[in-house]
Amino acid sequence: MEISIENSPNESKLKSMNVFNWPIWTKEISEFPWEYDAQETCYMIEGEVIVTPENQSPVQINKNDLVIFPSGMKCTWKILKDVKKYYKFG
């Protein structure tokens, strides 16, 4: 159960996934635990985060990353720069 990250996917891929019509989530610098009860795909518009899955190494996520978090994953989010992202569950 790992986080999948694609750095700077091209715009045609994002459009084909309909990313720009997904809801937007924002969060200020903070640290909190999180559990994914469904797979989440997100595209980082702004921000810098270190996500540490339970019993795994930390993963850095930055602006322009396309990220897939697996369902059932427990982790800690540490937001280093305010986050703004498109997201979709399922």
C-alpha positions as CSV (number, residue, x, y, z in Angstrom):
1,M,0.0,0.0,0.0
2,E,2.1,2.9,-1.3
3,I,1.5,6.5,-2.4
4,S,1.9,7.0,-6.1
5,I,3.4,10.3,-7.3
6,E,3.7,11.6,-10.8
7,N,5.7,14.8,-11.0
8,S,4.4,17.5,-13.4
9,P,2.0,15.4,-15.6
10,N,1.2,17.1,-18.9
11,E,-1.9,19.2,-19.2
12,S,-3.6,16.9,-21.7
13,K,-3.4,14.0,-19.1
14,L,-4.9,16.3,-16.4
15,K,-7.7,17.4,-18.8
16,S,-8.5,13.8,-19.8
17,M,-8.8,12.9,-16.1
18,N,-11.1,16.0,-15.7
19,V,-8.9,17.2,-12.9
20,F,-9.8,20.9,-13.3
21,N,-13.5,20.1,-12.5
22,W,-12.7,18.4,-9.2
23,P,-13.4,20.1,-5.9
24,I,-10.5,22.1,-4.3
25,W,-9.2,21.6,-0.8
26,T,-7.0,24.1,1.1
27,K,-5.2,23.8,4.4
28,E,-2.7,26.0,6.2
29,I,0.6,24.9,7.7
30,S,-0.2,22.2,10.2
31,E,0.3,18.5,11.2
32,F,-2.5,16.0,11.6
33,P,-3.2,12.2,11.4
34,W,-5.4,11.0,8.5
35,E,-6.9,7.7,7.3
36,Y,-8.1,7.1,3.7
37,D,-11.4,5.2,3.7
38,A,-11.4,5.4,-0.1
39,Q,-8.7,5.9,-2.7
40,E,-8.0,9.6,-3.3
41,T,-6.4,11.1,-6.4
42,C,-5.2,14.7,-6.1
43,Y,-3.3,17.3,-8.0
44,M,-1.3,19.8,-6.0
45,I,-1.8,23.4,-7.2
46,E,0.2,24.9,-4.4
47,G,2.0,23.7,-1.3
48,E,4.6,21.3,0.1
49,V,3.7,18.4,2.3
50,I,5.5,15.5,4.0
51,V,3.1,12.5,4.3
52,T,4.3,9.7,6.5
53,P,2.3,6.4,6.1
54,E,2.1,4.1,9.1
55,N,5.2,1.9,9.3
56,Q,6.7,3.4,6.1
57,S,9.1,6.2,5.1
58,P,8.0,9.8,4.7
59,V,7.0,10.9,1.2
60,Q,7.4,14.5,0.0
61,I,4.6,16.0,-2.1
62,N,5.0,19.3,-3.9
63,K,3.3,21.7,-6.3
64,N,2.4,20.1,-9.7
65,D,2.4,16.5,-8.3
66,L,-0.4,14.1,-9.2
67,V,-0.8,11.8,-6.2
68,I,-2.8,8.7,-5.5
69,F,-3.4,7.7,-1.9
70,P,-4.6,4.1,-1.5
71,S,-7.8,3.2,0.4
72,G,-7.1,2.1,4.0
73,M,-3.9,4.0,4.4
74,K,-3.2,5.6,7.8
75,C,-0.7,8.4,7.7
76,T,0.4,11.8,9.2
77,W,0.2,14.9,7.1
78,K,2.8,17.6,7.9
79,I,2.1,20.7,5.8
80,L,5.2,22.8,5.3
81,K,3.7,25.4,2.9
82,D,-0.1,26.1,2.6
83,V,-1.8,23.5,0.4
84,K,-4.3,24.0,-2.4
85,K,-5.2,20.8,-4.4
86,Y,-7.8,19.4,-6.7
87,Y,-9.1,16.0,-5.3
88,K,-11.3,13.1,-6.1
89,F,-12.3,10.0,-4.1
90,G,-12.9,6.6,-5.6
